[in-house]
Amino acid sequence: MKGLFRTLLDLLDRLREGLGVKRFYLLLAPLAAYSLVVVVLGFLWSWTPAQFDVKQLTEASAAERNETVVVGSYTTATLIELTESLLNKPGGYLSNDRFPPGVLMDNLPNWEFGVLVQIRDLSRAMRKTFSRSQSQSTEQKDLASAEPKLHFDNNSWLIPSSESEYRDALVSLRAYQGKLSSQDESQAQFYARADNLQDWLGDVSTRLGSISQRLSASVGQRRINTDLAGSQGGAQATAQPSELEIQTPWSEIDDVFYEARGTAWALIHILRAIELDFAQSLEKKSAVTSLKQIVRELEATQGTIWSPIILNGTEFGFLANHSLVMASYISRANAAIIDLRDLLSQG
């Protein structure tokens, strides 16, 4: 590091001698000003959006458009707001930026990806199950248009850009939202049934399980290979050893952490909307308390990070391990989701 700094100083000295003092500072001044602007913008853009009130947002949005709040309104409005938050937060959508300060930032783009995955999963669930009465029913055309656009490459910056595709998806989602509340439109429906909710929760559980494992691997672990455990006669394409050495690369530890934080932020709002739209099904299954506990566990992941960096201390060492703390909250939320699915499956 000292050698690099000394080389940079030598380069500046040679440049000053070659250009002369006056020209050197005339050249250096705009570069310094640009660097300062980049640093300030990077700091301002690094803040994630605050949580919003799902019920208040949905009812205010419906009143503004002279629409009625019906079953499915809360989930649809939340999906729209989550997508808009990605696009309209300070700095806009950063994952596909090619210039400073966006290209220099990695924590917020990973946060964005965590949110985006939940947006994609929810849009697929709405197209596949929530809006259809049975497997042989016709899919809703607006949701069929929105879902693939939300699955567009999150890193595309030109022709078409990720933002343009996601904004097109918002147009379709708003069209579905308007038709949902219209008494004259029977083709747009939202079926708040326990089996539909159970199906989507299965996807959530799979996502959280993966994130929890990646977070836990921050310190490196030797794990028993359980890929085929409990599966009689099971087989897999490629043979693997009975024990595996699992460790998240040090350069990806903060990436996984912020992806988990974005995932949890999105799920908090979606589950609050689910609580409102699926109120009857949840009450009938005595599952309201279980859902509230899941939200409570996820809310703990949004605490203030006082450290300037994501620490990766050992399990019982002097330094904290932020990934293991996050994994604890995520794992507990996932366990509660598994219990909730069991409640919903009961007659």
Summary of the structure (lengths in Angstrom):
residues: 347
radius of gyration: 24.2
end to end distance: 65.3
largest distance: 84.5
contacts: 1023
relative contact order: 0.11
helix: 65%
strand: 3%
